[in-house]
Amino acid sequence: MKQIMKAYGDSEHKAQKNVKQRTASRSSYYRSITRKEWGDVHNYDIVIDSSAGVEKSVDMIMNMIADK
């Protein structure tokens, strides 16, 4: 949320509202194209919890690539 607030200059309330609207829009589009549910873990090969920050997320991805 902090990244969105910083990038767009939004208040926390506005950032949360925008995330909710974008998620609903993406979900609808994804469902119309794939006929699958947005967010269903069975539809993904990898899921990264980016709340740890960009650097840690990159480290996790790079470690997974190195392990293959």
C-alpha positions as CSV (number, residue, x, y, z in Angstrom):
1,M,0.0,0.0,0.0
2,K,2.9,2.4,0.8
3,Q,4.3,2.0,-2.7
4,I,1.0,2.8,-4.2
5,M,0.5,5.8,-2.0
6,K,4.0,7.0,-2.9
7,A,3.7,6.4,-6.6
8,Y,0.3,8.0,-7.0
9,G,0.3,10.5,-4.1
10,D,-2.8,8.8,-2.8
11,S,-4.0,8.9,0.8
12,E,-4.3,5.4,2.4
13,H,-8.0,5.4,2.0
14,K,-7.8,6.3,-1.7
15,A,-5.0,3.8,-2.3
16,Q,-7.1,1.0,-0.7
17,K,-10.1,2.0,-2.8
18,N,-8.0,2.0,-6.0
19,V,-6.5,-1.4,-5.2
20,K,-10.0,-2.8,-4.6
21,Q,-11.3,-1.4,-7.9
22,R,-8.3,-2.6,-9.9
23,T,-8.5,-6.1,-8.3
24,A,-12.2,-6.3,-9.3
25,S,-11.4,-5.2,-12.8
26,R,-8.5,-7.6,-13.2
27,S,-10.6,-10.4,-11.8
28,S,-13.4,-9.8,-14.2
29,Y,-11.1,-9.6,-17.2
30,Y,-9.2,-12.7,-16.1
31,R,-12.4,-14.7,-15.7
32,S,-13.7,-13.6,-19.1
33,I,-10.5,-14.7,-20.9
34,T,-9.7,-17.9,-19.0
35,R,-13.0,-18.9,-17.4
36,K,-11.0,-19.4,-14.2
37,E,-11.1,-17.5,-10.9
38,W,-8.6,-14.8,-10.2
39,G,-6.5,-15.6,-7.1
40,D,-7.0,-19.4,-7.2
41,V,-3.6,-20.8,-6.2
42,H,-4.1,-23.7,-8.6
43,N,-3.8,-21.3,-11.5
44,Y,-0.2,-20.2,-10.7
45,D,3.2,-21.8,-10.9
46,I,4.7,-19.4,-8.3
47,V,3.3,-17.0,-5.7
48,I,5.5,-14.4,-4.1
49,D,4.5,-12.5,-1.0
50,S,5.8,-9.1,-2.0
51,S,5.0,-7.5,1.4
52,A,8.6,-8.4,2.3
53,G,9.7,-5.7,-0.1
54,V,11.1,-5.6,-3.6
55,E,14.7,-6.7,-2.7
56,K,13.6,-9.7,-0.8
57,S,11.1,-10.7,-3.5
58,V,13.9,-10.5,-6.1
59,D,16.1,-12.6,-3.8
60,M,13.4,-15.2,-3.4
61,I,12.9,-15.4,-7.2
62,M,16.7,-15.6,-7.9
63,N,17.1,-18.3,-5.3
64,M,14.4,-20.4,-6.9
65,I,16.0,-20.0,-10.3
66,A,19.4,-21.0,-8.9
67,D,17.9,-24.1,-7.3
68,K,16.6,-25.4,-10.6
